[in-house]
Amino acid sequence: MTRLEEVEKNVEAMSPQELASFREWFARFDEAAWDEKFERDASAGKLDALAGVALNSHRAGKSREL
């Protein structure tokens, strides 16, 4: 049995209360992982091209106030 299959089996066996707690934990875990990846990408300059496109569009009057 793979690790993923083991996790799936354990999740399927959870009570509704355990599943709710797991969902909350996983949402926090996933958000933190995404934030960390975003920060690494930003620090490495991987988002610079996208920022440049957005700024050029704004300067050309292609944006509006939210």
MOPAC internal coordinates of N, CA, C and O (Angstrom, degrees):
PM7 1SCF
backbone

  N    0.0000 0     0.00 0     0.00 0    0    0    0
  C    1.4559 1     0.00 0     0.00 0    1    0    0
  C    1.5376 1   107.99 1     0.00 0    2    1    0
  O    1.2310 1   120.84 1   -48.19 1    3    2    1
  N    1.3325 1   116.00 1   131.81 1    3    2    1
  C    1.4627 1   120.19 1   178.53 1    5    3    2
  C    1.5279 1   109.97 1   -75.30 1    6    5    3
  O    1.2310 1   120.92 1   -14.69 1    7    6    5
  N    1.3145 1   115.85 1   165.31 1    7    6    5
  C    1.4710 1   119.92 1   177.87 1    9    7    6
  C    1.5248 1   110.47 1   -60.51 1   10    9    7
  O    1.2310 1   120.90 1   139.26 1   11   10    9
  N    1.3344 1   115.88 1   -40.74 1   11   10    9
  C    1.4631 1   119.53 1   179.64 1   13   11   10
  C    1.5197 1   111.03 1   -62.95 1   14   13   11
  O    1.2310 1   120.49 1   135.42 1   15   14   13
  N    1.3098 1   116.67 1   -44.58 1   15   14   13
  C    1.4623 1   119.57 1   178.24 1   17   15   14
  C    1.5263 1   111.41 1   -61.41 1   18   17   15
  O    1.2310 1   120.72 1   143.10 1   19   18   17
  N    1.3270 1   116.23 1   -36.90 1   19   18   17
  C    1.4634 1   120.41 1   177.89 1   21   19   18
  C    1.5314 1   110.90 1   -65.35 1   22   21   19
  O    1.2310 1   120.91 1   136.78 1   23   22   21
  N    1.3141 1   115.87 1   -43.22 1   23   22   21
  C    1.4742 1   120.18 1   177.66 1   25   23   22
  C    1.5229 1   109.82 1   -62.47 1   26   25   23
  O    1.2310 1   120.45 1   133.67 1   27   26   25
  N    1.3284 1   116.74 1   -46.33 1   27   26   25
  C    1.4660 1   120.66 1   179.17 1   29   27   26
  C    1.5258 1   111.04 1   -57.36 1   30   29   27
  O    1.2310 1   120.62 1   135.78 1   31   30   29
  N    1.3124 1   116.42 1   -44.22 1   31   30   29
  C    1.4611 1   121.18 1   179.87 1   33   31   30
  C    1.5293 1   110.49 1   -62.49 1   34   33   31
  O    1.2310 1   120.44 1   137.21 1   35   34   33
  N    1.3227 1   116.77 1   -42.79 1   35   34   33
  C    1.4638 1   120.48 1   179.38 1   37   35   34
  C    1.5285 1   111.87 1   -66.24 1   38   37   35
  O    1.2310 1   120.28 1   139.98 1   39   38   37
  N    1.3187 1   117.06 1   -40.02 1   39   38   37
  C    1.4623 1   120.71 1   178.70 1   41   39   38
  C    1.5232 1   110.14 1   -65.07 1   42   41   39
  O    1.2310 1   120.36 1   136.97 1   43   42   41
  N    1.3070 1   116.92 1   -43.03 1   43   42   41
  C    1.4676 1   120.39 1   179.09 1   45   43   42
  C    1.5263 1   112.40 1   -61.45 1   46   45   43
  O    1.2310 1   120.11 1   153.18 1   47   46   45
  N    1.3236 1   117.40 1   -26.82 1   47   46   45
  C    1.4628 1   121.70 1  -178.06 1   49   47   46
  C    1.5311 1   113.08 1   -88.10 1   50   49   47
  O    1.2310 1   119.95 1   176.93 1   51   50   49
  N    1.3159 1   117.69 1    -3.07 1   51   50   49
  C    1.4669 1   120.60 1  -177.42 1   53   51   50
  C    1.5203 1   111.84 1   -72.11 1   54   53   51
  O    1.2310 1   121.80 1   -31.80 1   55   54   53
  N    1.3197 1   114.17 1   148.20 1   55   54   53
  C    1.4615 1   120.11 1   172.53 1   57   55   54
  C    1.5287 1   108.30 1   -73.03 1   58   57   55
  O    1.2310 1   119.58 1   -15.66 1   59   58   57
  N    1.3147 1   118.41 1   164.34 1   59   58   57
  C    1.4763 1   119.32 1   177.78 1   61   59   58
  C    1.5348 1   112.70 1   -56.64 1   62   61   59
  O    1.2310 1   120.26 1   142.24 1   63   62   61
  N    1.3222 1   117.12 1   -37.76 1   63   62   61
  C    1.4701 1   120.21 1   179.28 1   65   63   62
  C    1.5289 1   110.75 1   -68.28 1   66   65   63
  O    1.2310 1   120.45 1   138.07 1   67   66   65
  N    1.3284 1   116.75 1   -41.93 1   67   66   65
  C    1.4616 1   120.17 1   177.90 1   69   67   66
  C    1.5234 1   110.54 1   -64.60 1   70   69   67
  O    1.2310 1   120.52 1   139.17 1   71   70   69
  N    1.3169 1   116.61 1   -40.83 1   71   70   69
  C    1.4550 1   120.89 1   179.72 1   73   71   70
  C    1.5277 1   110.82 1   -63.66 1   74   73   71
  O    1.2310 1   120.23 1   138.77 1   75   74   73
  N    1.3259 1   117.17 1   -41.23 1   75   74   73
  C    1.4648 1   120.55 1   177.56 1   77   75   74
  C    1.5251 1   110.58 1   -62.03 1   78   77   75
  O    1.2310 1   120.49 1   136.20 1   79   78   77
  N    1.3276 1   116.67 1   -43.80 1   79   78   77
  C    1.4735 1   120.33 1   178.28 1   81   79   78
  C    1.5271 1   110.67 1   -64.31 1   82   81   79
  O    1.2310 1   120.78 1   138.90 1   83   82   81
  N    1.3292 1   116.11 1   -41.10 1   83   82   81
  C    1.4599 1   120.00 1   178.95 1   85   83   82
  C    1.5266 1   110.90 1   -62.90 1   86   85   83
  O    1.2310 1   120.32 1   136.77 1   87   86   85
  N    1.3264 1   116.99 1   -43.23 1   87   86   85
  C    1.4729 1   120.56 1   178.57 1   89   87   86
  C    1.5243 1   110.76 1   -58.38 1   90   89   87
  O    1.2310 1   120.52 1   134.60 1   91   90   89
  N    1.3273 1   116.60 1   -45.40 1   91   90   89
  C    1.4691 1   120.71 1   179.57 1   93   91   90
  C    1.5158 1   110.69 1   -61.81 1   94   93   91
  O    1.2310 1   120.67 1   134.11 1   95   94   93
  N    1.3471 1   116.32 1   -45.89 1   95   94   93
  C    1.4589 1   120.28 1   179.00 1   97   95   94
  C    1.5192 1   110.50 1   -61.74 1   98   97   95
  O    1.2310 1   120.38 1   133.39 1   99   98   97
  N    1.3437 1   116.87 1   -46.61 1   99   98   97
  C    1.4536 1   119.55 1  -176.55 1  101   99   98
  C    1.5263 1   111.29 1   -65.04 1  102  101   99
  O    1.2310 1   119.92 1   142.70 1  103  102  101
  N    1.3120 1   117.75 1   -37.30 1  103  102  101
  C    1.4732 1   120.31 1   178.00 1  105  103  102
  C    1.5286 1   109.83 1   -60.83 1  106  105  103
  O    1.2310 1   120.23 1   135.69 1  107  106  105
  N    1.3302 1   117.17 1   -44.31 1  107  106  105
  C    1.4766 1   120.28 1   178.12 1  109  107  106
  C    1.5288 1   110.74 1   -64.63 1  110  109  107
  O    1.2310 1   120.63 1   136.46 1  111  110  109
  N    1.3256 1   116.40 1   -43.54 1  111  110  109
  C    1.4673 1   122.09 1   179.27 1  113  111  110
  C    1.5289 1   110.39 1   -60.37 1  114  113  111
  O    1.2310 1   120.25 1   132.35 1  115  114  113
  N    1.3263 1   117.14 1   -47.65 1  115  114  113
  C    1.4553 1   122.41 1  -177.98 1  117  115  114
  C    1.5277 1   111.32 1   -65.28 1  118  117  115
  O    1.2310 1   120.24 1   138.63 1  119  118  117
  N    1.3262 1   117.15 1   -41.37 1  119  118  117
  C    1.4637 1   120.95 1   178.28 1  121  119  118
  C    1.5243 1   110.73 1   -62.36 1  122  121  119
  O    1.2310 1   120.37 1   136.71 1  123  122  121
  N    1.3281 1   116.91 1   -43.29 1  123  122  121
  C    1.4665 1   120.57 1  -179.95 1  125  123  122
  C    1.5300 1   110.70 1   -64.71 1  126  125  123
  O    1.2310 1   120.20 1   139.41 1  127  126  125
  N    1.3281 1   117.23 1   -40.59 1  127  126  125
  C    1.4622 1   120.72 1   178.92 1  129  127  126
  C    1.5281 1   110.23 1   -64.72 1  130  129  127
  O    1.2310 1   120.41 1   138.15 1  131  130  129
  N    1.3452 1   116.82 1   -41.85 1  131  130  129
  C    1.4643 1   120.37 1   179.37 1  133  131  130
  C    1.5257 1   110.61 1   -65.04 1  134  133  131
  O    1.2310 1   120.39 1   136.16 1  135  134  133
  N    1.3402 1   116.85 1   -43.84 1  135  134  133
  C    1.4621 1   120.68 1   179.20 1  137  135  134
  C    1.5268 1   110.93 1   -60.12 1  138  137  135
  O    1.2310 1   120.56 1   137.32 1  139  138  137
  N    1.3343 1   116.53 1   -42.68 1  139  138  137
  C    1.4599 1   120.70 1   179.72 1  141  139  138
  C    1.5255 1   110.88 1   -62.99 1  142  141  139
  O    1.2310 1   120.21 1   135.77 1  143  142  141
  N    1.3225 1   117.20 1   -44.23 1  143  142  141
  C    1.4656 1   121.03 1   178.90 1  145  143  142
  C    1.5247 1   110.66 1   -63.87 1  146  145  143
  O    1.2310 1   120.26 1   137.24 1  147  146  145
  N    1.3246 1   117.11 1   -42.76 1  147  146  145
  C    1.4593 1   121.29 1   178.74 1  149  147  146
  C    1.5307 1   110.08 1   -59.91 1  150  149  147
  O    1.2310 1   120.13 1   134.58 1  151  150  149
  N    1.3353 1   117.35 1   -45.42 1  151  150  149
  C    1.4648 1   121.24 1  -179.87 1  153  151  150
  C    1.5268 1   110.90 1   -62.91 1  154  153  151
  O    1.2310 1   119.87 1   138.63 1  155  154  153
  N    1.3356 1   117.84 1   -41.37 1  155  154  153
  C    1.4690 1   120.71 1   177.81 1  157  155  154
  C    1.5230 1   110.66 1   -62.87 1  158  157  155
  O    1.2310 1   120.70 1   134.95 1  159  158  157
  N    1.3293 1   116.27 1   -45.05 1  159  158  157
  C    1.4593 1   120.05 1   179.68 1  161  159  158
  C    1.5278 1   111.34 1   -63.82 1  162  161  159
  O    1.2310 1   120.48 1   137.73 1  163  162  161
  N    1.3189 1   116.68 1   -42.27 1  163  162  161
  C    1.4639 1   120.57 1   179.45 1  165  163  162
  C    1.5248 1   110.57 1   -63.83 1  166  165  163
  O    1.2310 1   120.51 1   135.68 1  167  166  165
  N    1.3171 1   116.63 1   -44.32 1  167  166  165
  C    1.4637 1   120.67 1   180.00 1  169  167  166
  C    1.5244 1   111.91 1   -65.09 1  170  169  167
  O    1.2310 1   120.48 1   149.24 1  171  170  169
  N    1.3074 1   116.68 1   -30.76 1  171  170  169
  C    1.4664 1   121.53 1  -179.87 1  173  171  170
  C    1.5303 1   112.32 1   -83.83 1  174  173  171
  O    1.2310 1   120.33 1   178.25 1  175  174  173
  N    1.3323 1   116.97 1    -1.75 1  175  174  173
  C    1.4538 1   120.47 1   178.24 1  177  175  174
  C    1.5171 1   114.68 1    82.33 1  178  177  175
  O    1.2310 1   120.46 1  -169.68 1  179  178  177
  N    1.3324 1   116.73 1    10.32 1  179  178  177
  C    1.4596 1   119.64 1  -177.02 1  181  179  178
  C    1.5292 1   113.52 1   -69.71 1  182  181  179
  O    1.2310 1   120.29 1   166.07 1  183  182  181
  N    1.3293 1   117.06 1   -13.93 1  183  182  181
  C    1.4630 1   120.23 1  -179.09 1  185  183  182
  C    1.5326 1   112.30 1  -104.18 1  186  185  183
  O    1.2310 1   120.65 1   178.49 1  187  186  185
  N    1.3168 1   116.36 1    -1.51 1  187  186  185
  C    1.4619 1   120.64 1  -175.79 1  189  187  186
  C    1.5278 1   112.62 1   -59.81 1  190  189  187
  O    1.2310 1   120.18 1   138.61 1  191  190  189
  N    1.3107 1   117.25 1   -41.39 1  191  190  189
  C    1.4744 1   120.02 1  -178.72 1  193  191  190
  C    1.5264 1   110.29 1   -64.08 1  194  193  191
  O    1.2310 1   120.53 1   138.32 1  195  194  193
  N    1.3353 1   116.60 1   -41.68 1  195  194  193
  C    1.4638 1   119.72 1   178.63 1  197  195  194
  C    1.5285 1   111.18 1   -64.72 1  198  197  195
  O    1.2310 1   120.82 1   138.94 1  199  198  197
  N    1.3222 1   116.03 1   -41.06 1  199  198  197
  C    1.4648 1   119.90 1   178.17 1  201  199  198
  C    1.5294 1   109.89 1   -62.87 1  202  201  199
  O    1.2310 1   120.51 1   139.73 1  203  202  201
  N    1.3177 1   116.64 1   -40.27 1  203  202  201
  C    1.4656 1   120.64 1   178.72 1  205  203  202
  C    1.5158 1   112.04 1   -61.34 1  206  205  203
  O    1.2310 1   120.24 1   136.22 1  207  206  205
  N    1.3107 1   117.15 1   -43.78 1  207  206  205
  C    1.4671 1   121.38 1   178.07 1  209  207  206
  C    1.5234 1   109.84 1   -61.51 1  210  209  207
  O    1.2310 1   120.41 1   134.98 1  211  210  209
  N    1.3327 1   116.82 1   -45.02 1  211  210  209
  C    1.4643 1   120.76 1  -179.29 1  213  211  210
  C    1.5239 1   111.31 1   -63.44 1  214  213  211
  O    1.2310 1   120.30 1   136.17 1  215  214  213
  N    1.3271 1   117.03 1   -43.83 1  215  214  213
  C    1.4702 1   120.18 1   179.68 1  217  215  214
  C    1.5277 1   111.21 1   -65.61 1  218  217  215
  O    1.2310 1   120.05 1   138.30 1  219  218  217
  N    1.3094 1   117.52 1   -41.70 1  219  218  217
  C    1.4689 1   120.15 1   177.85 1  221  219  218
  C    1.5230 1   111.27 1   -62.87 1  222  221  219
  O    1.2310 1   120.27 1   138.94 1  223  222  221
  N    1.3047 1   117.09 1   -41.06 1  223  222  221
  C    1.4673 1   120.64 1   177.20 1  225  223  222
  C    1.5192 1   110.89 1   -63.01 1  226  225  223
  O    1.2310 1   120.51 1   138.45 1  227  226  225
  N    1.3221 1   116.63 1   -41.55 1  227  226  225
  C    1.4699 1   120.66 1   178.99 1  229  227  226
  C    1.5336 1   110.34 1   -63.88 1  230  229  227
  O    1.2310 1   120.62 1   134.16 1  231  230  229
  N    1.3180 1   116.43 1   -45.84 1  231  230  229
  C    1.4704 1   120.50 1   179.39 1  233  231  230
  C    1.5249 1   111.51 1   -62.13 1  234  233  231
  O    1.2310 1   120.23 1   150.89 1  235  234  233
  N    1.3230 1   117.17 1   -29.11 1  235  234  233
  C    1.4725 1   121.68 1   179.81 1  237  235  234
  C    1.5172 1   111.37 1   -84.45 1  238  237  235
  O    1.2310 1   120.15 1  -174.99 1  239  238  237
  N    1.3416 1   117.32 1     5.01 1  239  238  237
  C    1.4550 1   120.74 1   177.38 1  241  239  238
  C    1.5226 1   113.93 1    79.85 1  242  241  239
  O    1.2310 1   119.94 1  -159.68 1  243  242  241
  N    1.3225 1   117.72 1    20.32 1  243  242  241
  C    1.4581 1   121.06 1  -177.84 1  245  243  242
  C    1.5211 1   112.84 1   -97.15 1  246  245  243
  O    1.2310 1   120.49 1  -159.06 1  247  246  245
  N    1.3191 1   116.67 1    20.94 1  247  246  245
  C    1.4730 1   120.06 1   176.62 1  249  247  246
  C    1.5125 1   108.75 1  -128.78 1  250  249  247
  O    1.2310 1   121.52 1   -11.20 1  251  250  249
  N    1.3285 1   114.69 1   168.80 1  251  250  249
  C    1.4622 1   119.36 1   179.73 1  253  251  250
  C    1.5160 1   108.92 1  -146.08 1  254  253  251
  O    1.2310 1   120.87 1   -17.58 1  255  254  253
  N    1.3188 1   115.94 1   162.42 1  255  254  253
  C    1.4618 1   122.00 1   177.27 1  257  255  254
  C    1.5111 1   109.63 1   -64.84 1  258  257  255
  O    1.2310 1   120.62 1   -36.43 1  259  258  257
  N    1.2929 1   116.43 1   143.57 1  259  258  257
  C    1.4587 1   120.25 1   174.70 1  261  259  258
  C    1.5103 1   110.10 1   -91.48 1  262  261  259
  O    1.2310 1   120.10 1   180.00 1  263  262  261

